[in-house]
Amino acid sequence: MKFEVKVPSVGESISTGVLSVWHKKNGESVCAGEILFTIETDKISTEVTATETGILECLVQEGEEVKIGQIVAYIQPAEASSPSPQQPMPSGGQKLSVTPAKGDTSSPATVECPASKSFVLPPSPPPPPKLIVEPFEPQLKAASRPDPRTTRKKLSPLRRKIATQLVAAQHNAAILTTFNECDMSAAIRLRKEMQEEFLKRFGVKLGFMSIFIKAVVDALKQVPALNSRMDGDDLVINHYYDIGVAVGTDRGLIVPVLRDCDQKSFGQLEQELADCAKRAREGKITLEELQGGVFSISNGGVYGSLMSTPILNPPQSGILGMHKIQERPVAIDGKIEIRPMMYLALSYDHRVVDGKEAVTFLVRVKECVENPARMLLGI
């Protein structure tokens, strides 16, 4: 009896995906619990494991689009897949040498016969002559002829979803971006002074992202308009602080959401960030972890970006863009000093957020990062 291997459900709104990788090949032995294949959808990728032990029989190729519930392979139990023992020759049987007919130059054939008889096989008909047909190759127009200098391939479901979302964000929201710059001296000094003790206590390093998450939460409390979204003709105001953090992977950009950031310490946030980033790059983020955020943060500075205009993550009304820290001359109390500066960019939905509110929000983020004690003292 063969066991069916089906594409599992990976979310209520997901009906298809792409079988991107077979981790076990056709005809290989598999054990229950081993990873069989990876299914990639427009939101996440999921590894599917074997529920039975046996020999794998693949039905689809890598890169094929499959439906949820579709049978993509069978597992033949090991006992049923082993060859059956050779049946014994019936009693009384004997081997006979059969003399070929005249003109047949083939060697004598040996057959199994239950009785002792001699007979001559009729001559085999000559094989039909081989007909060699040269393939017809139509002349291709220059426009349809493959170009060896280029490679054409289909977009993955995740890339298609990203493209659709980005275009939709531009069409469905009135996106505007405001900029400011932030002196990172205090944040850098805090990391340097507390890094060793922080690492011992929490098992992860203190990064800038947890500082910015806390600054964003503080600013959202000061400017609630950034913590709201449009839903048809209604304005939905959120009273919780689930912050999405963009993570770059080989498959594209995804935004895991950290829940209740207002109730978590810097150490807890850094632990969750490290875990989410690791699982995102391994393709192990669940669909639920990508949903429900009220605001997003994107750090293009890790790739060297000095300034950019981030695009909203619908249906959210705001996204903060962090950038590269660069030493620049700035005026401090009438004197020129070299400081580690970062440009900040806030993109927002102008249907929900006024310019004054957007600027106030970004200034508050700047103040919190430049003086982290504000977030502890609430001033």
Contacts in CASP RR format, 6 or more apart in sequence:
PFRMAT RR
TARGET T0000
AUTHOR 0000-0000-0000
METHOD contacts of the structure
MODEL  1
MKFEVKVPSVGESISTGVLSVWHKKNGESVCAGEILFTIETDKISTEVTA
TETGILECLVQEGEEVKIGQIVAYIQPAEASSPSPQQPMPSGGQKLSVTP
AKGDTSSPATVECPASKSFVLPPSPPPPPKLIVEPFEPQLKAASRPDPRT
TRKKLSPLRRKIATQLVAAQHNAAILTTFNECDMSAAIRLRKEMQEEFLK
RFGVKLGFMSIFIKAVVDALKQVPALNSRMDGDDLVINHYYDIGVAVGTD
RGLIVPVLRDCDQKSFGQLEQELADCAKRAREGKITLEELQGGVFSISNG
GVYGSLMSTPILNPPQSGILGMHKIQERPVAIDGKIEIRPMMYLALSYDH
RVVDGKEAVTFLVRVKECVENPARMLLGI
1 77 0 8 1.000
1 80 0 8 1.000
2 57 0 8 1.000
2 74 0 8 1.000
2 75 0 8 1.000
2 76 0 8 1.000
3 51 0 8 1.000
3 52 0 8 1.000
3 74 0 8 1.000
3 75 0 8 1.000
3 76 0 8 1.000
3 77 0 8 1.000
4 71 0 8 1.000
4 74 0 8 1.000
5 36 0 8 1.000
5 48 0 8 1.000
5 50 0 8 1.000
5 71 0 8 1.000
5 72 0 8 1.000
5 73 0 8 1.000
5 74 0 8 1.000
5 75 0 8 1.000
6 69 0 8 1.000
6 70 0 8 1.000
6 71 0 8 1.000
6 72 0 8 1.000
7 17 0 8 1.000
7 19 0 8 1.000
7 39 0 8 1.000
7 48 0 8 1.000
7 66 0 8 1.000
7 67 0 8 1.000
7 68 0 8 1.000
7 69 0 8 1.000
7 70 0 8 1.000
7 72 0 8 1.000
8 39 0 8 1.000
8 46 0 8 1.000
8 48 0 8 1.000
8 68 0 8 1.000
8 69 0 8 1.000
9 68 0 8 1.000
9 69 0 8 1.000
10 39 0 8 1.000
10 41 0 8 1.000
10 44 0 8 1.000
10 46 0 8 1.000
10 68 0 8 1.000
10 287 0 8 1.000
11 287 0 8 1.000
14 41 0 8 1.000
14 42 0 8 1.000
14 43 0 8 1.000
14 68 0 8 1.000
14 287 0 8 1.000
15 67 0 8 1.000
15 68 0 8 1.000
16 41 0 8 1.000
16 65 0 8 1.000
16 66 0 8 1.000
16 67 0 8 1.000
16 68 0 8 1.000
16 157 0 8 1.000
17 39 0 8 1.000
17 40 0 8 1.000
17 41 0 8 1.000
17 42 0 8 1.000
17 65 0 8 1.000
17 66 0 8 1.000
17 67 0 8 1.000
17 68 0 8 1.000
17 157 0 8 1.000
18 39 0 8 1.000
18 40 0 8 1.000
18 41 0 8 1.000
18 63 0 8 1.000
18 64 0 8 1.000
18 65 0 8 1.000
18 66 0 8 1.000
18 156 0 8 1.000
18 157 0 8 1.000
19 37 0 8 1.000
19 38 0 8 1.000
19 39 0 8 1.000
19 40 0 8 1.000
19 60 0 8 1.000
19 61 0 8 1.000
19 62 0 8 1.000
19 63 0 8 1.000
19 64 0 8 1.000
19 66 0 8 1.000
19 72 0 8 1.000
20 37 0 8 1.000
20 38 0 8 1.000
20 39 0 8 1.000
20 40 0 8 1.000
20 45 0 8 1.000
20 62 0 8 1.000
20 63 0 8 1.000
20 156 0 8 1.000
21 37 0 8 1.000
21 38 0 8 1.000
21 62 0 8 1.000
22 36 0 8 1.000
22 37 0 8 1.000
22 58 0 8 1.000
22 62 0 8 1.000
23 34 0 8 1.000
23 35 0 8 1.000
23 36 0 8 1.000
23 37 0 8 1.000
23 38 0 8 1.000
23 47 0 8 1.000
24 30 0 8 1.000
24 34 0 8 1.000
24 35 0 8 1.000
24 36 0 8 1.000
24 37 0 8 1.000
24 50 0 8 1.000
24 56 0 8 1.000
25 56 0 8 1.000
25 58 0 8 1.000
26 56 0 8 1.000
26 57 0 8 1.000
26 58 0 8 1.000
27 55 0 8 1.000
27 56 0 8 1.000
27 57 0 8 1.000
27 58 0 8 1.000
28 55 0 8 1.000
28 56 0 8 1.000
29 53 0 8 1.000
29 54 0 8 1.000
29 55 0 8 1.000
29 56 0 8 1.000
29 78 0 8 1.000
30 36 0 8 1.000
30 50 0 8 1.000
30 53 0 8 1.000
30 54 0 8 1.000
30 55 0 8 1.000
30 56 0 8 1.000
30 75 0 8 1.000
31 50 0 8 1.000
31 53 0 8 1.000
31 54 0 8 1.000
32 49 0 8 1.000
32 50 0 8 1.000
32 51 0 8 1.000
32 52 0 8 1.000
32 53 0 8 1.000
33 49 0 8 1.000
33 50 0 8 1.000
33 51 0 8 1.000
34 49 0 8 1.000
34 50 0 8 1.000
35 47 0 8 1.000
35 48 0 8 1.000
35 49 0 8 1.000
35 50 0 8 1.000
36 48 0 8 1.000
36 49 0 8 1.000
36 50 0 8 1.000
36 56 0 8 1.000
36 73 0 8 1.000
37 47 0 8 1.000
37 48 0 8 1.000
37 72 0 8 1.000
37 73 0 8 1.000
38 45 0 8 1.000
38 46 0 8 1.000
38 47 0 8 1.000
38 48 0 8 1.000
39 45 0 8 1.000
39 46 0 8 1.000
39 48 0 8 1.000
39 66 0 8 1.000
40 156 0 8 1.000
40 157 0 8 1.000
40 158 0 8 1.000
40 251 0 8 1.000
41 157 0 8 1.000
41 158 0 8 1.000
42 157 0 8 1.000
42 158 0 8 1.000
42 160 0 8 1.000
42 161 0 8 1.000
43 158 0 8 1.000
43 161 0 8 1.000
43 287 0 8 1.000
43 290 0 8 1.000
44 254 0 8 1.000
44 283 0 8 1.000
44 285 0 8 1.000
44 286 0 8 1.000
44 287 0 8 1.000
44 290 0 8 1.000
45 158 0 8 1.000
45 251 0 8 1.000
45 283 0 8 1.000
46 283 0 8 1.000
47 283 0 8 1.000
47 284 0 8 1.000
50 56 0 8 1.000
50 75 0 8 1.000
52 75 0 8 1.000
52 77 0 8 1.000
53 75 0 8 1.000
53 77 0 8 1.000
53 78 0 8 1.000
54 75 0 8 1.000
54 76 0 8 1.000
54 77 0 8 1.000
54 78 0 8 1.000
54 81 0 8 1.000
55 75 0 8 1.000
55 76 0 8 1.000
55 78 0 8 1.000
55 81 0 8 1.000
56 73 0 8 1.000
56 74 0 8 1.000
56 75 0 8 1.000
57 73 0 8 1.000
57 74 0 8 1.000
57 75 0 8 1.000
57 76 0 8 1.000
58 72 0 8 1.000
58 73 0 8 1.000
59 71 0 8 1.000
59 72 0 8 1.000
59 73 0 8 1.000
59 74 0 8 1.000
60 66 0 8 1.000
60 72 0 8 1.000
60 73 0 8 1.000
66 72 0 8 1.000
89 112 0 8 1.000
90 114 0 8 1.000
92 114 0 8 1.000
93 112 0 8 1.000
93 113 0 8 1.000
93 114 0 8 1.000
93 115 0 8 1.000
94 113 0 8 1.000
94 116 0 8 1.000
95 110 0 8 1.000
95 111 0 8 1.000
95 112 0 8 1.000
95 113 0 8 1.000
96 110 0 8 1.000
96 111 0 8 1.000
96 113 0 8 1.000
96 116 0 8 1.000
96 117 0 8 1.000
96 118 0 8 1.000
97 108 0 8 1.000
97 110 0 8 1.000
98 108 0 8 1.000
98 109 0 8 1.000
98 110 0 8 1.000
98 111 0 8 1.000
98 118 0 8 1.000
98 119 0 8 1.000
98 120 0 8 1.000
98 121 0 8 1.000
99 108 0 8 1.000
99 120 0 8 1.000
100 106 0 8 1.000
100 107 0 8 1.000
100 108 0 8 1.000
100 109 0 8 1.000
100 120 0 8 1.000
100 121 0 8 1.000
100 123 0 8 1.000
101 120 0 8 1.000
101 121 0 8 1.000
101 122 0 8 1.000
101 123 0 8 1.000
102 123 0 8 1.000
103 123 0 8 1.000
104 123 0 8 1.000
104 124 0 8 1.000
106 124 0 8 1.000
109 121 0 8 1.000
155 163 0 8 1.000
156 251 0 8 1.000
158 251 0 8 1.000
158 252 0 8 1.000
158 254 0 8 1.000
159 251 0 8 1.000
159 252 0 8 1.000
162 252 0 8 1.000
162 253 0 8 1.000
165 313 0 8 1.000
165 314 0 8 1.000
166 311 0 8 1.000
168 314 0 8 1.000
169 175 0 8 1.000
169 311 0 8 1.000
169 312 0 8 1.000
169 313 0 8 1.000
169 314 0 8 1.000
170 311 0 8 1.000
172 314 0 8 1.000
173 230 0 8 1.000
173 312 0 8 1.000
173 314 0 8 1.000
173 317 0 8 1.000
173 349 0 8 1.000
173 351 0 8 1.000
174 349 0 8 1.000
174 350 0 8 1.000
174 351 0 8 1.000
175 311 0 8 1.000
175 312 0 8 1.000
175 347 0 8 1.000
175 348 0 8 1.000
175 349 0 8 1.000
175 350 0 8 1.000
176 347 0 8 1.000
176 348 0 8 1.000
176 350 0 8 1.000
176 355 0 8 1.000
176 358 0 8 1.000
177 309 0 8 1.000
177 310 0 8 1.000
177 345 0 8 1.000
177 346 0 8 1.000
177 347 0 8 1.000
177 348 0 8 1.000
178 345 0 8 1.000
178 346 0 8 1.000
178 348 0 8 1.000
178 355 0 8 1.000
178 358 0 8 1.000
178 359 0 8 1.000
178 362 0 8 1.000
179 307 0 8 1.000
179 343 0 8 1.000
179 344 0 8 1.000
179 345 0 8 1.000
179 346 0 8 1.000
179 362 0 8 1.000
180 343 0 8 1.000
180 344 0 8 1.000
180 346 0 8 1.000
180 362 0 8 1.000
180 363 0 8 1.000
180 366 0 8 1.000
181 341 0 8 1.000
181 342 0 8 1.000
181 343 0 8 1.000
181 344 0 8 1.000
181 366 0 8 1.000
182 341 0 8 1.000
182 342 0 8 1.000
182 343 0 8 1.000
182 344 0 8 1.000
182 365 0 8 1.000
182 366 0 8 1.000
182 369 0 8 1.000
182 370 0 8 1.000
183 330 0 8 1.000
183 339 0 8 1.000
183 340 0 8 1.000
183 341 0 8 1.000
183 370 0 8 1.000
184 208 0 8 1.000
184 325 0 8 1.000
184 339 0 8 1.000
184 340 0 8 1.000
184 341 0 8 1.000
184 342 0 8 1.000
184 369 0 8 1.000
184 370 0 8 1.000
185 339 0 8 1.000
185 340 0 8 1.000
185 370 0 8 1.000
186 369 0 8 1.000
186 370 0 8 1.000
186 371 0 8 1.000
186 372 0 8 1.000
187 208 0 8 1.000
187 211 0 8 1.000
187 369 0 8 1.000
187 370 0 8 1.000
187 372 0 8 1.000
188 325 0 8 1.000
188 340 0 8 1.000
190 206 0 8 1.000
190 211 0 8 1.000
190 372 0 8 1.000
191 206 0 8 1.000
191 207 0 8 1.000
191 208 0 8 1.000
194 206 0 8 1.000
195 205 0 8 1.000
195 206 0 8 1.000
198 205 0 8 1.000
198 206 0 8 1.000
198 266 0 8 1.000
198 267 0 8 1.000
199 205 0 8 1.000
199 206 0 8 1.000
201 267 0 8 1.000
202 267 0 8 1.000
202 268 0 8 1.000
202 270 0 8 1.000
202 271 0 8 1.000
203 271 0 8 1.000
204 267 0 8 1.000
204 270 0 8 1.000
204 271 0 8 1.000
204 274 0 8 1.000
205 270 0 8 1.000
206 266 0 8 1.000
206 267 0 8 1.000
206 270 0 8 1.000
207 270 0 8 1.000
208 299 0 8 1.000
208 322 0 8 1.000
209 245 0 8 1.000
209 269 0 8 1.000
209 270 0 8 1.000
209 273 0 8 1.000
209 297 0 8 1.000
209 299 0 8 1.000
210 266 0 8 1.000
210 267 0 8 1.000
210 269 0 8 1.000
210 270 0 8 1.000
210 273 0 8 1.000
211 266 0 8 1.000
211 368 0 8 1.000
211 369 0 8 1.000
211 372 0 8 1.000
212 297 0 8 1.000
212 320 0 8 1.000
212 322 0 8 1.000
212 365 0 8 1.000
212 369 0 8 1.000
213 243 0 8 1.000
213 245 0 8 1.000
213 258 0 8 1.000
213 261 0 8 1.000
213 269 0 8 1.000
213 297 0 8 1.000
214 261 0 8 1.000
214 266 0 8 1.000
214 269 0 8 1.000
214 368 0 8 1.000
214 372 0 8 1.000
214 375 0 8 1.000
215 364 0 8 1.000
215 365 0 8 1.000
215 368 0 8 1.000
215 369 0 8 1.000
215 375 0 8 1.000
216 243 0 8 1.000
216 261 0 8 1.000
216 295 0 8 1.000
216 297 0 8 1.000
216 320 0 8 1.000
216 365 0 8 1.000
217 241 0 8 1.000
217 243 0 8 1.000
217 261 0 8 1.000
217 262 0 8 1.000
218 364 0 8 1.000
218 365 0 8 1.000
218 368 0 8 1.000
218 374 0 8 1.000
218 375 0 8 1.000
218 378 0 8 1.000
219 226 0 8 1.000
219 361 0 8 1.000
219 362 0 8 1.000
219 364 0 8 1.000
219 365 0 8 1.000
219 368 0 8 1.000
220 226 0 8 1.000
220 227 0 8 1.000
220 241 0 8 1.000
220 294 0 8 1.000
220 295 0 8 1.000
220 361 0 8 1.000
221 262 0 8 1.000
222 360 0 8 1.000
222 361 0 8 1.000
222 364 0 8 1.000
223 357 0 8 1.000
223 360 0 8 1.000
223 361 0 8 1.000
223 364 0 8 1.000
224 237 0 8 1.000
225 317 0 8 1.000
225 352 0 8 1.000
225 353 0 8 1.000
225 354 0 8 1.000
225 357 0 8 1.000
226 295 0 8 1.000
226 317 0 8 1.000
226 318 0 8 1.000
226 348 0 8 1.000
226 353 0 8 1.000
226 357 0 8 1.000
226 358 0 8 1.000
226 361 0 8 1.000
227 237 0 8 1.000
227 238 0 8 1.000
227 239 0 8 1.000
227 241 0 8 1.000
227 294 0 8 1.000
227 295 0 8 1.000
227 317 0 8 1.000
228 235 0 8 1.000
228 236 0 8 1.000
228 237 0 8 1.000
228 238 0 8 1.000
228 317 0 8 1.000
228 352 0 8 1.000
229 235 0 8 1.000
229 236 0 8 1.000
229 238 0 8 1.000
229 294 0 8 1.000
229 315 0 8 1.000
229 316 0 8 1.000
229 317 0 8 1.000
229 349 0 8 1.000
229 352 0 8 1.000
230 236 0 8 1.000
230 315 0 8 1.000
230 317 0 8 1.000
230 349 0 8 1.000
230 351 0 8 1.000
230 352 0 8 1.000
231 315 0 8 1.000
235 352 0 8 1.000
238 294 0 8 1.000
240 260 0 8 1.000
240 262 0 8 1.000
240 294 0 8 1.000
241 260 0 8 1.000
241 261 0 8 1.000
241 262 0 8 1.000
241 294 0 8 1.000
241 295 0 8 1.000
242 257 0 8 1.000
242 258 0 8 1.000
242 259 0 8 1.000
242 260 0 8 1.000
242 261 0 8 1.000
242 292 0 8 1.000
242 293 0 8 1.000
242 294 0 8 1.000
243 257 0 8 1.000
243 258 0 8 1.000
243 261 0 8 1.000
243 293 0 8 1.000
243 294 0 8 1.000
243 295 0 8 1.000
243 296 0 8 1.000
243 297 0 8 1.000
244 255 0 8 1.000
244 256 0 8 1.000
244 257 0 8 1.000
244 258 0 8 1.000
244 293 0 8 1.000
244 295 0 8 1.000
244 296 0 8 1.000
244 297 0 8 1.000
244 313 0 8 1.000
245 255 0 8 1.000
245 256 0 8 1.000
245 257 0 8 1.000
245 258 0 8 1.000
245 273 0 8 1.000
245 276 0 8 1.000
245 296 0 8 1.000
245 297 0 8 1.000
246 253 0 8 1.000
246 254 0 8 1.000
246 255 0 8 1.000
246 296 0 8 1.000
246 297 0 8 1.000
246 298 0 8 1.000
246 299 0 8 1.000
247 253 0 8 1.000
247 254 0 8 1.000
247 255 0 8 1.000
247 256 0 8 1.000
247 276 0 8 1.000
247 277 0 8 1.000
247 280 0 8 1.000
247 281 0 8 1.000
248 254 0 8 1.000
248 280 0 8 1.000
248 281 0 8 1.000
249 280 0 8 1.000
249 281 0 8 1.000
249 283 0 8 1.000
250 281 0 8 1.000
251 283 0 8 1.000
254 280 0 8 1.000
254 285 0 8 1.000
254 290 0 8 1.000
255 290 0 8 1.000
255 296 0 8 1.000
255 313 0 8 1.000
256 276 0 8 1.000
256 280 0 8 1.000
256 285 0 8 1.000
256 289 0 8 1.000
256 290 0 8 1.000
257 289 0 8 1.000
257 290 0 8 1.000
257 291 0 8 1.000
257 292 0 8 1.000
257 293 0 8 1.000
258 264 0 8 1.000
258 269 0 8 1.000
258 272 0 8 1.000
258 273 0 8 1.000
258 276 0 8 1.000
261 269 0 8 1.000
264 272 0 8 1.000
276 285 0 8 1.000
276 289 0 8 1.000
279 285 0 8 1.000
293 316 0 8 1.000
294 316 0 8 1.000
295 316 0 8 1.000
295 317 0 8 1.000
295 318 0 8 1.000
295 319 0 8 1.000
295 320 0 8 1.000
296 310 0 8 1.000
296 312 0 8 1.000
296 313 0 8 1.000
296 316 0 8 1.000
296 318 0 8 1.000
296 319 0 8 1.000
296 320 0 8 1.000
297 319 0 8 1.000
297 320 0 8 1.000
297 321 0 8 1.000
297 322 0 8 1.000
298 310 0 8 1.000
298 319 0 8 1.000
298 320 0 8 1.000
298 321 0 8 1.000
298 322 0 8 1.000
299 321 0 8 1.000
299 322 0 8 1.000
299 323 0 8 1.000
300 308 0 8 1.000
300 321 0 8 1.000
300 322 0 8 1.000
300 323 0 8 1.000
300 324 0 8 1.000
301 322 0 8 1.000
301 323 0 8 1.000
301 324 0 8 1.000
301 325 0 8 1.000
304 323 0 8 1.000
304 324 0 8 1.000
305 323 0 8 1.000
305 324 0 8 1.000
306 323 0 8 1.000
306 324 0 8 1.000
306 326 0 8 1.000
306 343 0 8 1.000
307 323 0 8 1.000
307 343 0 8 1.000
307 345 0 8 1.000
308 321 0 8 1.000
308 323 0 8 1.000
308 345 0 8 1.000
309 345 0 8 1.000
309 347 0 8 1.000
310 319 0 8 1.000
310 320 0 8 1.000
310 321 0 8 1.000
310 345 0 8 1.000
310 347 0 8 1.000
311 319 0 8 1.000
311 347 0 8 1.000
312 318 0 8 1.000
312 319 0 8 1.000
312 347 0 8 1.000
312 348 0 8 1.000
312 349 0 8 1.000
313 319 0 8 1.000
317 348 0 8 1.000
317 349 0 8 1.000
317 352 0 8 1.000
317 353 0 8 1.000
318 346 0 8 1.000
318 347 0 8 1.000
318 348 0 8 1.000
318 349 0 8 1.000
318 353 0 8 1.000
319 346 0 8 1.000
319 347 0 8 1.000
319 348 0 8 1.000
320 344 0 8 1.000
320 345 0 8 1.000
320 346 0 8 1.000
320 362 0 8 1.000
320 365 0 8 1.000
321 344 0 8 1.000
321 345 0 8 1.000
321 346 0 8 1.000
321 347 0 8 1.000
322 342 0 8 1.000
322 344 0 8 1.000
323 342 0 8 1.000
323 343 0 8 1.000
323 344 0 8 1.000
323 345 0 8 1.000
324 342 0 8 1.000
325 340 0 8 1.000
325 341 0 8 1.000
325 342 0 8 1.000
326 340 0 8 1.000
326 341 0 8 1.000
326 342 0 8 1.000
327 338 0 8 1.000
327 339 0 8 1.000
327 340 0 8 1.000
327 341 0 8 1.000
328 338 0 8 1.000
328 339 0 8 1.000
328 341 0 8 1.000
329 336 0 8 1.000
329 337 0 8 1.000
329 338 0 8 1.000
330 336 0 8 1.000
330 337 0 8 1.000
330 338 0 8 1.000
330 339 0 8 1.000
330 341 0 8 1.000
331 337 0 8 1.000
332 339 0 8 1.000
344 362 0 8 1.000
344 365 0 8 1.000
344 366 0 8 1.000
346 358 0 8 1.000
346 361 0 8 1.000
346 362 0 8 1.000
346 365 0 8 1.000
348 355 0 8 1.000
348 358 0 8 1.000
353 361 0 8 1.000
367 374 0 8 1.000
368 374 0 8 1.000
368 375 0 8 1.000
END
